[in-house]
Amino acid sequence: MAPRIGTRDRVLRVALSLFNERGIARVTTAEIAAAASINEGNLYYYFQKKEHLALALFDLFAAALMDVAERPLADPSNLAAYAAYQRGWFDVMWDFRFFYRDGSALRAIAPALRDRLPALTRKGQSSVRRVFTLMRHYGLLRAADEEIECLIANIWIVSTYWMDFRHGDGTPVTQVDLAWGLRQVEMLYWPYLVQGMPA
């Protein structure tokens, strides 16, 4: 028998699903409460407004992202391990896609996110730096330290904003879009690979 999910966790799951599907600006707290099978007053006991929902989901997102970012590579001498590592990042991106797609709406609804983003950015970039350093150590990447720093910055910018760029109108993001975004990131570091990235 599956463990019972508490009301707060159920609300977060429902909110994440609705935000991913329709965009945070288009979903009301009344709709979230109805989808979670509770009344709106009960929802406010846990989350008084959408900003609090967004902040709680951001904590889950940050934990999932860092779990992937800090995961040891199965075989750091094998380029396929790095391809799998990057796909792990994009899996998290897919699970929390409204954070990437709804950037302008999020800045308006949850301005407190601005205070949380810099720490996540520093930690995430540190993990990417570790991976690129490993790639260079095993002869898979040909790049100087300053080139690696530029790659990290550019990859972070593209990873963060490609979805907002492609779907800034809030239309659904598909698996086809996800493959497109992955391709944009891959193209940034392909010129530095000693051999091509495996399919």
Protein Blocks (a to p, Z undefined) as FASTA:
>chain_A
ZZdddfklmmmmmmmmmmmmnopklpcfklmmmmnopafklmmmmmmbfklmmmmmmmmm
mmmmmmmmmpccfblmbmklmmmmmmmmmmmmmmmmmmmmmmmmmmmmmmmlmmmmmmmm
mmmmmmmmmmmmmmmmnopaccdfklmmmmmmmmmmmmmmmmmmmmmnopacdfklmmmm
mmmmmmmmmmmpfbdcdZZ
